[in-house]
Amino acid sequence: MSGAYDRTMSGAPEEVTTAPAENGGDAGAAQPDLGIGLRRLRRGRGESLASVSQATGISQSFLSVVENGRSDITIGRLMRLLAHYEAGLGDLISGEPQRDRVVTRAEERIPLRSPGEGVELYLLAPDTRRAMMPVYGSHSPGSRLTDLRPHGGETFVHLLTGSLLFERDGHQPFVLSAGDSAYITGDAPPTITTVGDETATLVAVVTPPTL
């Protein structure tokens, strides 16, 4: 609903703010469809912005501007929200689930862009309600992806172009260049930084899905 207020399922008004983007957000690169999907998930649970903020540690004002298509959101914060809503990336898109679809065409990939972090991800499957989450990633020069959510599974990464630095708590950092691969556990998610002036691209498979 557009206008001065965003109403929850309970009917209580929530003021729509125009707060600036938080760290890692970009008010000039918003994804309106993503915000609409997040608002639909929240309303479907009958939650207020305040209750979601308290549960996730993401400010109420920032949640509001994201839902209203006025700001980007980092991938780490999106992970937190989807975990709280017990939802997946595919749930942000309206339409019928496509559980039985076998082939995902290039134009059917679900995009997830985080301009503030310099990262674009594309889901290479119809949804994330599966055992594995395959993604294609593009990391621009100067990009830094952090605050990823720990999980009890594993991640496989294969670099197609460029170089990326992986730093994990309690582990030795390492750099992957084109043609290199890594197999890591999900207990210590990496901070991923582009090395050099070339865009780094990769294919990764995460199990279980984290988005």
Sequence and secondary structure as in RCSB ss.txt:
>XXXX:A:sequence
MSGAYDRTMSGAPEEVTTAPAENGGDAGAAQPDLGIGLRRLRRGRGESLASVSQATGISQSFLSVVENGRSDITI
GRLMRLLAHYEAGLGDLISGEPQRDRVVTRAEERIPLRSPGEGVELYLLAPDTRRAMMPVYGSHSPGSRLTDLRP
HGGETFVHLLTGSLLFERDGHQPFVLSAGDSAYITGDAPPTITTVGDETATLVAVVTPPTL
>XXXX:A:secstr
  SSEEE TT  EEE       TT  TTS  HHHHHHHHHHHHHTT  HHHHHHHH   HHHHHHHHTTSS   H
HHHHHHHHHHT  GGGGS S   TT     GGG EEEEETTTTEEEEESSS S SS EEEEEEE TT EE     
 SSEEEEEEEESEEEEE TTS  EEEETT EEEEETTS  EEEEESSS EEEEEEEES   
